[in-house]
Amino acid sequence: MPITLPLKKMTRNDKLRAMEAIWADLSRDESKVDAPAWHGEALQEAERLVKQGKAKFSDWEDAKKRIHRKASKGL
């Protein structure tokens, strides 16, 4: 079923909200979501940084706000 969105008329925030809504729907059943290979690599790298004491952590709510702020500035 082809779906057409008015992407050229949508704001960046509209597009982000659409992506978030799609991801929320897709992730309802985690068993059907296959993680790409690079996820495993990223987790291994994060584990290595934690063991070396070089990892930096952020509160998830603060991180989401920072991401949204950067996205709204076009960064």
Secondary structure by P-SEA (a helix, b strand, c coil): cccccccccccaaaaaaaaaaaaaaaacccccccccaaaaaaaaaaaaaaaacccccccaaaaaaaaaaaaaacc
